[in-house]
């Protein structure tokens, strides 16, 4: 797996802690849909800070996987592994739930490989969290494209490409990016949402354009949580 940005633990901590409230909202939603533990583990792929795990399932046995180096898990029932998901061996215990929260953006060049890896892990339930496109999102895509700026916007997969799994539930929520000014908003949007590091001149131009598209320095981020359950073998 290739991380396509200059994403670091410190930048993620700033974004998730001070600027965007999505992890809090995702955690609250997960508590309402997580199936009961069945003796297996919860595998959190791309766990990041581990704050979703700590809020949503602190008392469950969980393995937190991320390619970036983060501090140890806060819960004694959570084990953290700094490893590429594709290099992770299948745990000895069965996987009750596999969580992929905002991970597909960094795997969209390897979807087929991801499907094969997930199948090899054989989770009972898969939970996908991804952004939903908005009019502003599409305008930003066009703005970048018109200037030949390569970016890596998160894709929304309305249909799961995983054979053998069926959608059981879907929850929609909206988080908010709130910055101190339009320049900070332009920087956070480009680097954290669109995964591109703009040169100073391009960043200034993007902020100027963005100022005419949004009110204040706030952007809503609609998101979808999809729960997929493995089909019975004899279904």
N, C-alpha and C positions, 0 to 999 in steps of 0.2 A: 504494500500500500504506500502511496506517495502523498505526503502532506504538501499541498500546492501553494502554501502561503508562508508568511513569517509568523505564524501563530505560535505563541508561547504561553506557558502557564500564567505568567504575570498579566499578559494582555487579556487572556480569557477571564482571569479573576476580576480585572477592572470592568470588562464588558458585562459579565454576568452578575457582578456584585453591585455595580453603581449605575449602569446605563440601561440594561435590559432586564425585565422581570420574568422572562420566559421560563427559567428553571423552576421558579417558585410555582408558577401556574401549571407547569407540566407535572410537578410533584403532586400537587393537589388533585389533578385529574387522574394520575396513576393510582392513587390510593382508592379511587372509586371503581377501577376496572381490573386491578391486579387479581388474577385467580388465586385461590387458596394454595398455599404451599403443599406439595405432595411428596415431600421427602427429597426432592431434588434441589437444585440451586437456581438462582437468578443470575444470568450472565449479562452484564451491562457493557456493551461494546462501544468504545468511544466515550467512556465514562467522564472524561474531563476532570473537573474539580471534585467529583464524587458527591456534590451537594444534592443532586436529584436522588441518589441512592440513600443518602442520610435522611432526607425528608420523607421519601416515599416508602422505603422498606428497610428501616434501620434494624429491625428484629429478624430479618430473613437472612439465610445463608446466601451470600452473593460473591461473585467474582467480578471485579472492576478492571476492565481492560482499556488501555490507551497507549498509543505510540509515544505520546509526550510524557515527560517525567513530572509527576505531581506528588504532593506529600502523601504520607500513608493515610489509609482510610480511617475515618473517625470512628466508625462502628467496629467493635471487636469481631463482629460476625461477617465483616466484609474483608476480602483479600484483594489487594491491588497488584496487578501485573503490568509492568511497562514493557509492552511487546506489540508488534504488528499482529493484528487479528488473524491475518493469513498464516502466521507462524505459530499460532496458539494450538496446542494439542487439545483434543477433545477431553473434557474433564471426566474423571472416573464416574462421578455421580451424574445422573440424568439432569437435563436442563429443563426446569419447569417453564421458565420464561427467558427469552432473549430480548433485550431492549436495545434498539438502534435509534437513538435520539439525535437528529441532525448529523447523521453519519454519512448518508448517501452522497452528500455534496463532495466528499473526499474519496468516494469509491465509484463515481459515475463512469470512470474509464474501465472499471473492472466489475461491472454488474454481473456478467456471466460467471466470473470467478467467485464473486460474492455469493451468488446463488448456490454454487457447488459447495462452498465452505459452510454455508448455513445448513444445507442438507446433511452434510457430514456430521454436524453437531446435533442434528435431530431434536431441536427444541419442541416442546409441546405447544408453546405459544410464542408468537413473535409480536412485538410492539414496535411500530414504526412511528417516528415523529418527524414531520417535515413542514416547511413553509408552504403556504398556498400563494400562488401568483396573484398580484393585484394590478390595477391599472398603472400605479406608480412603478411597480416592479417591471412591467413591460416597457414603460417609457425609459427607465434607466437602462434596460437591456439595449434599447435602440440607441440611446445616447452613447453608450460605450461602443456599440457596433459601428456607428457613424464615424467614430474617431479611430477605429482600428485597435481598440483597447481590448485585449483578451482578458476575460474574467471567467470566474467559475461559480456562477450563481447556483444556488441549491435547486435541484429539480424536485418536482412533486410527482410521485408515482401513484396515480389514482387506482391503478390495478396492480396487484402484487404479481411479479413474474415468477413466484415460487409455486411450482406445481406441488400438489399435495397439501396446500394450505388454503383455507377459506376465510374470508373476512367475516368476523363475528360482531364487531362493534367499531364505531367511529365517533370520535369526539372532536369538536371544533372549538378552538379558543383563540384569543387575540392578545398577544403581548405588546409591549410598547418600548420603543427605543426613545429615550428622552435625554437630550444633550443640553449643554449650557449655551450653545450657539450653533449657527449654521455650518461653520467651519468644522467644528467637532463632529457634527452629524455627518457631514460629507466624508470625513475620515473614517468614522466608525462604520458607516454603511459600506463604503468601498472595501475596506480591509476585512471586516468581520462577516458581512453578509455576501458580498460579491467576490471576496477572496482575491483582491487585486491591490497591489501597492502602487498608488498613483504617484507620478512625479509631481513636485510642487506646483508647476504651472498647470498641469491637468487637474490636480486637486482643487486649485483655486477656481478653475473654470467649472468644475463639477459643483462646487459649493455655490457659485453664482447662479448656475442653472437651477439647482435644487431649491434655492431661495424662492424661486417663482412657482415651485410645484407643491410646497408644503407650507403649513401655517406654523410659525414658531420653529422650534428645532426638535419636533417630535414626529415619529413615524410609527404607524400601527403595523404589526406583523401577524397576520392571520396564520394559524397553524392547524394542522390536523394530526390527531393521534389515531392510529389504526391498529386494532387488535386482530391478529390472524391466528387461527387455531388449526393444528394439524388434523387432517381428515383421518377418520378411522380406517384401518387397513382393509376392512371388509365392507367399507361403504360403497 
